[in-house]
Amino acid sequence: MTDMPFTPPGPDAKVFVISVAAELSGLHPQTLRTYDRLGIVEAGRTGGGGRRYSLRDVELLRTVARLTAEGLGLEGVKRVIALENQVLALQQKVAELQTELAAAHHALGTVQNLPVLAQQTQLTVWRRPSR
């Protein structure tokens, strides 16, 4: 028998049964079933059809609970989650492109003098001047 070190499952491993995920997220199991049915937080399935949730799913369930407690409807929650995922994907792409650009500048022997764009950007809200 080979002694292999134990490697804990990663954050995306579907390891929690619905009752445990419900307890960890502070939600009722029926709420988790509803969210799964609506495609908000999709559970993995066992061969017998039982739902399994990952640590990342539990974090997402907590986010959904927070957003709904703040008054957002479930369709709004789905949209917010989709937009947050899109922002993360775009930030990763910007970081990749910056790495490629830096490598190209290095290969050409040129100086790179660009701001770091992958950091969170501050948005300025335009307000109508008061009369």
VENZIJO-V310813 format. One record per backbone hydrogen bond with DSSP energy under -0.5 kcal/mol. CO is the residue of the C=O (numbers start at 1). NH is the residue of the N-H. E is the energy in kcal/mol with one decimal. If there is no record, write none. Layout:
((CO | NH | E) (CO | NH | E))
This chain:
((2 | 4 | -1.1) (6 | 8 | -0.6) (10 | 13 | -1.5) (11 | 56 | -2.6) (13 | 15 | -1.4) (16 | 53 | -2.8) (17 | 21 | -2.5) (18 | 22 | -2.5) (19 | 23 | -1.9) (20 | 24 | -2.8) (21 | 25 | -1.9) (22 | 26 | -1.4) (22 | 27 | -1.7) (28 | 31 | -0.9) (28 | 32 | -1.6) (29 | 33 | -2.1) (30 | 34 | -2.2) (31 | 35 | -2.6) (32 | 36 | -2.3) (33 | 37 | -2.6) (34 | 38 | -2.3) (35 | 39 | -0.6) (35 | 40 | -2.5) (35 | 41 | -0.8) (36 | 39 | -0.9) (41 | 43 | -0.6) (44 | 52 | -2.1) (46 | 49 | -1.6) (50 | 46 | -2.2) (51 | 18 | -0.6) (52 | 44 | -3.1) (53 | 15 | -1.2) (53 | 16 | -3.0) (54 | 58 | -2.1) (55 | 59 | -2.1) (56 | 60 | -2.2) (57 | 61 | -2.7) (58 | 62 | -2.1) (59 | 63 | -1.9) (60 | 64 | -2.6) (61 | 65 | -2.5) (62 | 66 | -2.3) (63 | 67 | -2.7) (64 | 68 | -2.6) (65 | 69 | -2.1) (66 | 70 | -1.4) (67 | 72 | -2.2) (68 | 71 | -1.4) (73 | 77 | -2.5) (74 | 78 | -2.4) (75 | 79 | -2.0) (76 | 80 | -2.7) (77 | 81 | -2.6) (78 | 82 | -2.3) (79 | 83 | -2.6) (80 | 84 | -2.7) (81 | 85 | -2.4) (82 | 86 | -2.1) (83 | 87 | -2.6) (84 | 88 | -2.3) (85 | 89 | -2.3) (86 | 90 | -2.4) (87 | 91 | -2.6) (88 | 92 | -2.2) (89 | 93 | -2.1) (90 | 94 | -2.5) (91 | 95 | -2.2) (92 | 96 | -2.3) (93 | 97 | -2.6) (94 | 98 | -2.5) (95 | 99 | -2.0) (96 | 100 | -2.4) (97 | 101 | -2.6) (98 | 102 | -2.6) (99 | 103 | -2.3) (100 | 104 | -2.3) (101 | 105 | -2.7) (102 | 106 | -2.5) (103 | 107 | -2.5) (104 | 108 | -2.1) (105 | 109 | -1.0) (105 | 110 | -2.2) (111 | 113 | -0.6) (115 | 117 | -0.7) (123 | 125 | -0.5) (124 | 126 | -0.6))
